[in-house]
Amino acid sequence: VPHFYCHFKQFVVVQNAPGMFSFVAKEKWNAWNAKKGLSKEDAEVEYIKVVESLKEKYGI
């Protein structure tokens, strides 16, 4: 899920790091931050690729 989420957040918003006890939010932020520097357009393309692969995998 973080792989999917990080592309979405990269092209939708910019966010600040969550508090140190927000474990789920911190994991999401780490995934997003790993894609830092990726353009909005590239992030959108990667997001679509992930969605398409999930659709194919689960037959949606």
Rosetta blueprint (number, residue, H / E / L):
1 V L
2 P H
3 H H
4 F H
5 Y H
6 C H
7 H H
8 F H
9 K H
10 Q H
11 F H
12 V H
13 V L
14 V L
15 Q L
16 N L
17 A L
18 P L
19 G L
20 M L
21 F L
22 S L
23 F H
24 V H
25 A H
26 K H
27 E H
28 K H
29 W H
30 N H
31 A H
32 W H
33 N H
34 A L
35 K L
36 K L
37 G L
38 L L
39 S L
40 K H
41 E H
42 D H
43 A H
44 E H
45 V H
46 E H
47 Y H
48 I H
49 K H
50 V H
51 V H
52 E H
53 S H
54 L H
55 K H
56 E H
57 K H
58 Y H
59 G L
60 I L
